Amino acid sequence: MSEPAAERSERPSALTDSAAGRLLGVLVAPAKTFESIARRPTWALALALHVVLGVAVAFVAIQHTDLGAAVRERLEKSGTTLSPEQMEQQVAVTEKFSKVLVPVSALIIVPVVSLLIALVFWLLLKAVGGELRYPVSLSVTLHGMMPQVIAALLALPLMAMHGLYSQDELKRGVVASSPAFLAPEGASPALVALLTSLDLFSLWSLALLVIGYRRTARTSTAATAGVAIGAWLLYVLGKIGIAAAFGR
């Protein structure tokens, strides 16, 4: 006799219940994966994957960035008067330290940002009546951001096969997944920041976070979407503000 469908649906699945399986399960079966996370959160493997790829992208990107042109432009706009020899010495020092500091910074920034995002969602959803523990929030954050892993995996070979990128090209994104690549040359940093925020992988992540927190915090769809979209809009506004204040 075949077992009832309800019993089959409750059986453990390697795709949704194991730490490794969830990395893919959240992309192909997000609802079931997040329901499993609500019962037994896992985060270490997902965090390790984000960190490794974050460092890898930073390392490859800095190797393929035209740092010399960026440093020269910055020094010229600052009004600093340097001899050609001093200019080249400054470029050499910047290139040397950047190729070490940028990947090391990613090693620190990726986990810190993940922890902060999880904290923000945990606090906001608790404020609207959600039933959520912080380890679950961290697990939802890391698994909800899995589309960024796909973006990184696409970007790595593209950067490795490319020559030197300008600062403007990197700001627009290596993978043409946002309207930023359509912006005219010389577009304002604020506009580029806005367009890059409409990135396919970022919007995919936002959708997964809504699904994930809806399933784990037990809040209404409207409340969950309101918290997630509100937090995302604040991030976008901050990104645009920083670009406008410090962009070229």
C-alpha positions in Angstrom: 0.0 0.0 0.0 1.4 3.4 -0.9 1.8 5.9 1.9 -0.5 8.9 2.0 0.6 12.1 0.2 0.5 14.1 3.5 3.0 11.7 5.1 5.3 11.8 2.1 5.4 15.6 2.2 6.5 15.5 5.9 9.4 13.1 5.3 12.8 14.7 5.6 14.3 15.8 2.3 18.0 16.2 1.7 17.3 19.1 -0.5 15.4 21.1 2.1 16.6 19.7 5.5 20.3 19.3 5.2 22.7 22.2 5.4 24.2 21.5 2.0 20.9 20.7 0.3 19.4 24.0 1.5 21.9 25.9 -0.6 20.1 24.7 -3.7 16.7 23.9 -2.1 16.1 27.6 -1.3 16.3 28.4 -5.0 14.0 25.6 -6.3 11.7 24.9 -3.3 11.9 28.0 -1.1 8.7 27.6 0.9 9.6 24.0 2.0 13.2 25.0 2.7 12.3 27.9 4.9 9.7 25.9 6.8 12.5 23.4 7.5 14.8 26.2 8.6 12.1 27.4 11.0 12.3 24.0 12.7 16.1 23.6 12.6 18.1 26.6 11.4 21.6 26.1 9.8 23.9 28.9 8.9 27.6 28.0 9.1 27.9 26.4 5.7 25.9 29.2 4.0 28.0 31.8 5.7 31.2 30.1 4.7 30.0 30.0 1.1 29.2 33.7 1.1 32.5 34.6 2.7 34.6 32.5 0.3 32.9 33.8 -2.8 33.0 37.4 -1.4 36.8 37.2 -0.9 37.2 35.5 -4.3 35.3 38.2 -6.1 37.2 40.9 -4.2 40.5 39.3 -5.0 39.8 38.9 -8.8 38.2 42.3 -9.1 41.1 44.1 -7.6 43.5 42.3 -9.9 41.5 43.5 -12.8 40.9 47.1 -11.7 42.8 50.0 -13.2 43.9 51.4 -9.9 46.5 53.6 -11.5 43.9 55.6 -13.4 41.7 55.9 -10.4 44.5 57.1 -8.1 45.7 59.6 -10.7 42.2 61.0 -11.2 41.7 61.3 -7.5 45.0 63.1 -6.9 44.4 65.5 -9.9 40.9 66.4 -8.6 42.2 67.0 -5.1 44.5 69.7 -6.4 47.6 68.0 -5.0 50.8 69.0 -6.8 53.0 66.1 -7.3 55.9 65.4 -9.6 55.5 62.5 -12.1 57.8 60.4 -9.9 55.8 61.1 -6.8 52.6 60.4 -8.7 53.8 57.0 -9.8 55.1 56.2 -6.3 51.7 57.0 -4.9 50.1 54.7 -7.5 52.5 51.9 -6.7 51.8 52.1 -3.0 48.1 52.2 -3.5 48.1 49.2 -5.8 50.3 47.2 -3.4 48.2 47.7 -0.4 44.8 47.5 -2.2 45.5 44.1 -3.5 45.9 42.9 0.0 43.4 45.0 1.9 40.4 44.6 -0.4 40.2 40.8 -0.1 41.0 40.9 3.6 38.2 43.6 4.0 35.7 41.2 2.3 36.7 38.5 4.8 35.4 40.8 7.6 32.7 42.8 5.9 30.7 39.8 4.5 30.0 38.1 7.9 29.5 41.5 9.7 26.9 42.6 7.1 25.1 39.3 7.2 24.9 39.4 11.0 23.6 43.0 10.9 20.9 42.3 8.2 19.7 39.3 10.3 19.6 41.5 13.4 17.6 44.3 11.6 15.0 41.8 10.4 14.8 40.0 13.8 14.2 43.3 15.6 11.7 44.6 13.0 9.7 41.4 12.7 9.6 41.0 16.5 8.2 44.6 16.7 5.3 43.6 14.4 4.5 40.5 16.4 6.7 37.9 14.7 7.7 34.7 16.4 11.4 34.6 15.5 14.7 33.6 17.1 17.9 35.2 16.0 19.6 32.0 14.7 16.5 31.5 12.5 16.8 35.1 11.2 20.5 34.6 10.4 19.7 31.4 8.6 16.9 33.0 6.6 19.2 36.0 5.7 22.0 33.8 4.5 19.8 31.4 2.5 17.7 34.3 1.1 20.8 35.9 -0.3 21.8 32.8 -2.3 21.0 34.5 -5.6 24.1 36.7 -4.8 26.1 33.5 -4.8 24.9 32.8 -8.4 25.8 36.4 -9.3 29.3 35.9 -7.9 29.8 32.6 -9.8 28.9 34.4 -13.0 31.1 37.4 -12.3 34.3 35.5 -11.5 35.0 34.0 -14.9 33.8 37.2 -16.6 36.4 39.2 -14.6 39.1 36.7 -15.0 38.8 36.9 -18.8 38.6 40.7 -18.9 41.4 43.2 -19.0 41.4 46.1 -16.6 38.1 47.6 -15.5 37.6 51.3 -14.8 36.0 52.3 -11.5 32.9 53.3 -13.5 32.6 49.9 -15.1 32.8 48.1 -11.7 30.2 50.4 -10.2 27.8 49.4 -13.0 28.4 45.7 -12.3 30.4 43.0 -14.1 27.2 41.0 -14.9 24.7 43.0 -16.9 21.8 42.2 -14.6 20.6 45.7 -13.9 19.6 48.8 -16.0 22.9 50.4 -15.0 24.7 49.1 -18.1 22.3 51.1 -20.2 23.2 54.4 -18.4 25.1 56.8 -20.6 28.8 57.3 -20.0 29.3 60.1 -17.4 25.9 59.4 -15.7 25.8 60.8 -12.2 26.9 58.4 -9.4 23.5 58.7 -7.8 21.7 57.5 -10.9 24.1 54.6 -11.3 23.6 53.7 -7.7 19.8 53.7 -8.2 20.0 51.6 -11.4 22.3 49.0 -9.9 19.8 48.6 -7.0 17.3 47.3 -9.5 19.6 44.3 -10.1 17.9 41.0 -10.9 19.8 39.0 -8.3 19.0 41.6 -5.6 15.3 41.6 -6.4 15.4 37.8 -6.4 17.0 37.8 -3.0 14.3 40.3 -1.7 11.6 38.0 -2.9 13.2 35.0 -1.1 13.6 37.0 2.1 9.9 37.8 2.0 9.0 34.1 1.6 11.5 33.1 4.2 10.5 35.5 6.9 6.8 34.9 6.2 7.4 31.2 6.8 9.6 31.5 9.8 8.3 34.6 11.7 4.7 33.6 11.2 3.8 37.2 10.3 1.3 38.2 7.6 2.4 38.5 4.0 1.7 42.2 4.1 3.6 42.8 7.3 6.6 40.7 6.1 6.7 42.4 2.7 6.3 45.8 4.3 9.3 45.2 6.6 11.5 43.7 3.8 10.7 46.3 1.2 11.0 49.1 3.7 14.4 47.9 4.8 15.5 47.5 1.1 14.3 51.0 0.3 16.2 52.5 3.2 19.3 50.7 1.9 18.8 52.0 -1.6 18.3 55.6 -0.3 21.5 55.3 1.7 23.4 53.9 -1.3 22.2 56.8 -3.5 23.0 59.3 -0.8 26.6 58.0 -0.3 27.1 57.9 -4.1 25.9 61.5 -4.4 28.1 62.7 -1.6 31.3 60.9 -2.4 30.9 60.0 -6.1 33.0 61.7 -8.7 
